[in-house]
Amino acid sequence: MYFQNKKKPISEKITVLNGIDVLLEKKRHFIQSRKIALVTNHSGVDKNSIPNYKRLMEIDDVELKVIFSPEHGLFGESEAGEKINYTDIEKLPKVISLYGGTRKPSAKMLEGVNLIIYDIQDIGARFYTYISTLGLVMETGAELGIPILVLDRPNPIRGDIIQGPILDLAYKSFVGHYPIPTRYGGTVGELAIEILKNKWIASLPELEIIKMEGWQPNAWFDQTDLPWIPPSPNIPDLKTAIIYPGMCIFEATNVSEGRGTPNPFKWIGAPWIDGKKLSQALNNFKLPGVVFVPKTFTPQTIKGKSENPKFKNKKCSGIEVWITDRNQYRSIDVGVLTLFSIYNMYPDKIKIKESGLNRLWGSNGLYKKLKRGVTSDDILKY
């Protein structure tokens, strides 16, 4: 599923055309005379930051019949896990949320549609739910005989770095839908091809990918000329996206993952943690590309990002992750060793939701190792 073309050193920003721009500028025949269902959110913009739905609505022989939005909503306005309902939005076709009660489009929702387009910026982490929505939409397309058109976008944390365990399908869920590594490399378009090739969904649709032009798999997002748009409320910048695949496991614990602060996932802590001791313990591992510094913070309500964060209005102590070399930084190792250290330093304080950790990790392996009391070397064998 990963780009195999020869890597070229990147010394200056590269010009990239996303799938939406390639479609509209060079491959309009894919959408001529089509009645379209569009799966997208606020990240689905063209090179001039114009939303894809506006561009499609301007084309005379194209009818945009319905828009489906994933977790966080069409405008990226909702925090993780929040259910969304849309009434009629002025000047737009019907907008339907595919998060909460309805995660898969029904035949009624797709009445009159003869093409489904998927166009969402992802971040390359297995538990980011947009790719689960992709698979469910592909299944629906197959069941109803509606072809799928995926408009590709970059993997912002590089398309050639693969880290973490492969999901055990016994732990398949909406935050882990395919047997892929945690940080899986490649792009959404490539993942769609792998889903089809490996039959990871029950029904297989007719699929076309509109590839990007100019992107290189060894490029970080900020090495392109594309504007950064936070793909979800708590991924405000590229550094957070790099850290997220490791630190997301803290969502299954009673340790704050930094929600309710300006730096989610970069800040990890709790009222009962000594940040100085924790940072020293983590720095002793001498992990490549990272240092840990003590940090105190107080999670608060941030509308649209975190209404009720862990330890709301309580002072937490912990660590801040400083990436010193992102090419050497190992997202999963950092997250695992942070959890390992807190678990061993505060065994009477930390609580882990076993089912939640297993879903995020993709198996029960990490939880069992923590309970068994393995060494730091063993905890990183996955």
C-alpha positions in Angstrom: 0.0 0.0 0.0 3.0 2.2 0.1 4.5 4.4 -2.6 7.3 2.5 -4.3 8.7 5.3 -6.5 12.3 6.4 -6.0 12.7 9.0 -3.2 14.2 12.3 -4.2 15.9 14.5 -1.5 13.6 17.4 -0.6 15.5 20.6 -0.4 12.7 23.1 -1.0 8.9 23.1 -0.9 7.3 20.8 -3.5 4.2 21.8 -5.5 1.4 19.3 -4.9 -1.9 19.0 -6.6 -4.4 17.1 -4.5 -6.9 14.7 -6.0 -9.6 17.3 -6.1 -7.5 19.6 -8.2 -6.4 16.9 -10.6 -10.0 15.9 -11.0 -11.3 19.4 -11.7 -8.4 20.4 -13.9 -7.6 17.2 -15.9 -10.1 14.4 -15.2 -13.6 15.9 -15.3 -14.8 13.0 -17.4 -15.1 11.0 -14.1 -17.9 13.3 -12.9 -19.6 14.4 -16.1 -23.4 14.0 -15.9 -23.1 12.4 -12.5 -25.4 12.6 -9.5 -22.9 12.6 -6.6 -22.8 11.8 -2.9 -19.7 13.5 -1.4 -18.0 12.2 1.8 -16.0 15.1 3.1 -15.3 17.6 5.8 -13.6 21.0 6.3 -10.3 19.6 5.1 -11.7 18.8 1.6 -10.6 22.0 -0.2 -8.9 22.8 -3.5 -5.5 24.5 -3.9 -7.2 27.9 -3.4 -8.9 26.7 -0.1 -12.3 26.5 -1.7 -14.5 23.7 -0.4 -14.9 20.8 -2.7 -18.7 20.9 -2.5 -18.7 24.5 -3.7 -16.5 23.5 -6.7 -18.8 20.6 -7.6 -21.9 22.8 -7.3 -20.5 25.2 -9.8 -20.4 22.6 -12.6 -23.4 22.6 -14.8 -23.6 18.9 -15.7 -22.9 17.7 -12.1 -25.6 17.3 -9.4 -24.4 17.2 -5.8 -27.3 15.4 -4.1 -26.0 14.7 -0.6 -23.0 15.4 1.6 -21.9 12.9 4.2 -19.6 14.1 7.1 -17.4 11.9 9.3 -16.5 12.2 13.0 -16.0 15.9 14.0 -18.6 17.1 11.5 -18.6 18.8 8.1 -16.9 21.9 9.4 -14.6 20.2 12.0 -16.6 21.8 14.7 -17.1 18.9 17.1 -14.9 17.1 19.6 -14.0 13.4 19.5 -17.0 11.2 20.1 -19.6 13.9 19.8 -22.7 12.9 17.9 -23.8 15.4 15.3 -27.1 16.1 13.6 -27.6 18.5 10.7 -30.8 20.2 9.7 -31.1 21.9 6.4 -28.0 24.1 5.9 -28.7 27.1 3.7 -27.4 26.8 0.1 -26.2 23.2 0.5 -27.7 19.9 -0.3 -28.7 17.6 2.5 -25.8 17.0 5.0 -25.8 13.7 6.9 -23.4 12.7 9.7 -21.8 9.3 9.5 -20.9 9.4 13.1 -23.0 8.4 16.1 -26.2 6.5 15.3 -25.5 6.2 11.6 -22.0 5.2 10.5 -22.9 3.7 7.1 -25.1 5.3 4.4 -28.4 3.6 3.7 -30.0 3.0 0.3 -32.6 5.7 1.1 -29.8 8.2 1.8 -28.3 7.4 -1.6 -31.4 7.4 -3.6 -30.7 8.8 -7.1 -26.9 8.8 -6.6 -24.7 7.2 -9.2 -21.2 8.2 -7.9 -19.8 8.4 -4.4 -16.7 10.7 -3.9 -14.5 10.4 -0.8 -12.3 13.5 -0.1 -10.9 13.9 3.4 -7.4 14.7 4.7 -6.2 12.0 7.0 -3.2 11.8 9.3 -1.9 8.3 8.8 -2.9 6.7 12.1 -5.0 3.5 12.2 -7.4 4.7 14.9 -8.3 8.0 13.2 -11.9 7.1 12.3 -12.1 8.7 8.9 -10.6 5.6 7.3 -13.2 3.4 9.0 -15.8 5.6 7.4 -14.1 5.1 4.1 -14.5 1.3 4.4 -18.1 1.5 5.4 -18.8 3.8 2.5 -17.0 1.4 0.1 -19.2 -1.4 1.4 -22.4 0.5 0.7 -21.2 1.4 -2.8 -20.6 -2.3 -3.5 -24.0 -3.3 -2.1 -25.9 -0.7 -4.2 -23.8 -0.9 -7.3 -22.5 2.7 -6.9 -18.8 3.3 -7.9 -16.4 5.0 -5.5 -14.0 7.7 -6.4 -11.3 8.5 -3.9 -9.6 11.9 -4.2 -6.1 11.3 -2.8 -4.3 13.6 -0.4 -0.8 13.4 1.3 0.0 11.4 4.4 1.1 14.5 6.4 3.5 12.4 8.6 5.2 10.9 5.6 4.0 8.0 3.4 7.2 5.9 3.9 7.4 5.6 7.7 5.6 2.5 9.2 5.5 2.0 13.0 3.6 0.0 15.5 1.7 -3.3 15.7 -0.6 -4.6 13.1 -4.3 -4.9 14.2 -5.5 -8.3 15.3 -8.9 -8.6 13.6 -10.3 -10.1 16.9 -10.1 -6.5 18.1 -11.6 -4.9 15.1 -13.7 -1.8 15.9 -14.5 1.7 14.6 -11.1 2.9 15.9 -9.3 -0.1 14.2 -11.0 -1.4 11.1 -8.1 -3.0 9.1 -5.0 -5.2 9.8 -2.6 -2.4 9.3 0.2 -0.9 11.5 -0.7 1.9 13.9 1.3 4.4 11.8 0.6 2.8 8.5 2.4 4.9 5.9 0.9 5.5 2.5 -2.1 7.6 1.6 -5.9 7.2 1.8 -6.0 6.3 -1.9 -3.4 3.6 -1.4 -5.3 2.3 1.6 -8.5 2.1 -0.4 -6.7 -0.1 -3.0 -5.4 -2.3 -0.2 -8.9 -2.6 1.3 -10.1 -3.8 -2.1 -7.2 -6.1 -2.9 -7.2 -7.8 0.5 -10.9 -8.0 0.8 -11.0 -6.2 4.2 -14.6 -5.3 3.7 -17.6 -7.6 3.1 -18.5 -6.3 -0.3 -16.1 -4.9 -3.0 -17.1 -1.8 -5.0 -15.9 -0.5 -8.3 -13.1 1.8 -7.3 -11.1 4.6 -8.9 -8.4 6.7 -7.3 -7.6 10.2 -8.5 -3.9 10.4 -7.6 -2.0 13.5 -6.5 0.6 15.2 -8.7 3.9 16.2 -7.3 3.8 14.5 -3.9 6.7 12.5 -2.7 6.3 9.8 0.0 9.3 11.1 2.0 7.8 14.6 2.3 6.4 16.0 5.5 3.3 18.1 5.0 5.2 21.3 5.6 7.5 20.5 2.8 4.7 20.9 0.4 3.0 24.1 -0.8 -0.3 23.0 0.7 -1.9 25.0 3.6 -2.2 23.1 6.9 -5.9 22.6 7.9 -6.3 20.9 11.2 -7.9 17.6 10.2 -9.8 17.4 13.6 -10.2 19.8 16.5 -7.3 18.3 18.6 -4.7 18.0 15.9 -3.9 21.7 15.6 -0.5 21.3 13.8 1.9 18.9 12.2 3.9 18.2 15.3 0.7 17.1 17.1 0.0 14.8 14.1 3.4 13.2 14.5 3.0 12.6 18.2 -0.6 11.5 18.1 -0.1 7.9 16.9 1.8 7.1 20.1 0.0 9.2 22.7 -3.5 8.4 21.7 -3.3 5.3 23.9 -3.7 7.6 26.9 -7.3 8.0 26.0 -7.8 4.6 27.6 -6.4 5.7 30.9 -7.0 8.2 33.7 -4.0 10.2 32.6 -4.7 13.4 30.7 -3.6 13.3 27.1 -3.7 17.1 27.1 -7.2 17.7 25.9 -8.5 20.9 27.2 -5.1 22.6 26.7 -3.5 24.3 23.7 -1.3 21.3 23.2 -3.2 18.0 23.2 -1.1 14.9 22.9 2.1 17.0 23.4 1.3 17.4 27.1 0.7 14.2 29.2 0.0 14.4 32.9 -2.2 14.0 36.0 -2.4 15.7 39.5 -0.5 12.8 41.1 2.4 12.7 38.6 5.8 14.3 39.4 6.7 15.8 36.0 10.4 16.2 36.9 10.8 12.6 37.8 8.8 11.4 34.8 10.8 13.4 32.4 14.0 12.2 33.9 12.9 8.6 33.6 11.9 9.0 30.0 15.1 10.9 29.0 17.1 8.0 30.5 15.7 5.8 27.7 17.7 8.0 25.2 15.0 7.6 22.5 16.0 9.1 19.2 14.7 12.5 18.1 13.0 13.5 21.3 13.5 15.0 24.7 11.0 15.3 27.5 10.6 18.3 29.8 8.5 18.8 32.9 5.2 20.5 32.4 2.3 21.7 34.5 -1.0 22.4 33.0 -4.7 22.8 33.9 -7.2 21.3 31.5 -10.2 23.5 30.8 -13.3 23.5 28.7 -12.6 24.5 25.1 -15.7 24.7 23.1 -15.7 22.4 20.1 -12.5 20.7 21.2 -13.0 19.4 24.7 -16.1 20.2 26.7 -15.3 18.0 29.7 -11.6 17.0 29.7 -10.0 14.8 32.3 -9.0 16.7 35.5 -11.0 19.8 34.4 -9.8 22.9 36.3 -7.3 20.8 38.2 -3.5 21.4 38.1 -1.7 18.5 36.4 2.0 17.7 36.4 3.6 15.7 33.7 5.7 16.0 30.5 5.9 17.9 27.3 7.2 16.1 24.2 9.8 18.0 22.3 10.6 16.5 18.9 14.3 17.3 18.1 14.5 15.2 14.9 11.2 14.1 13.4 13.0 11.8 10.9 14.3 9.7 13.8 11.3 10.1 16.1 9.4 6.9 16.8 5.8 7.8 17.6 4.7 4.5 19.0 7.8 3.9 21.1 7.4 7.3 22.8 3.7 6.6 23.6 4.4 3.1 24.9 7.4 4.0 27.1 5.5 7.0 28.5 2.7 4.6 29.5 5.1 2.0 30.7 6.9 4.6 32.9 3.8 6.0 34.5 2.4 2.5 35.1 5.5 1.5 36.9 6.0 4.7 38.8 2.4 5.1 39.9 0.9 1.6 40.0 -1.7 2.6 42.7 -2.8 5.7 40.8 -3.0 4.8 37.2 -6.1 3.2 35.8 -6.4 1.6 32.4 -9.6 0.7 30.6 -8.6 -2.7 29.3 -11.1 -2.9 26.4 -10.2 0.7 25.3 -6.5 0.1 25.3 -6.9 -3.2 23.4 -9.0 -1.5 20.7 -6.5 1.3 20.3 -3.4 -1.0 20.4 -5.1 -3.5 18.1 -4.6 -6.5 20.5 -4.4 -7.4 24.1 -0.6 -7.6 23.9 0.3 -4.3 25.5 -2.1 -4.6 28.4 -0.9 -8.1 29.2 2.7 -7.0 29.1 2.0 -4.1 31.5 0.2 -6.5 33.9 2.9 -9.1 33.7 5.7 -6.6 34.5 8.0 -6.9 31.5 11.2 -4.9 30.9 11.3 -1.7 28.9 13.0 -3.6 26.1 10.3 -6.2 26.1 7.5 -3.7 26.1 8.8 -2.4 22.7 8.7 -5.8 21.0 5.5 -5.8 19.0 
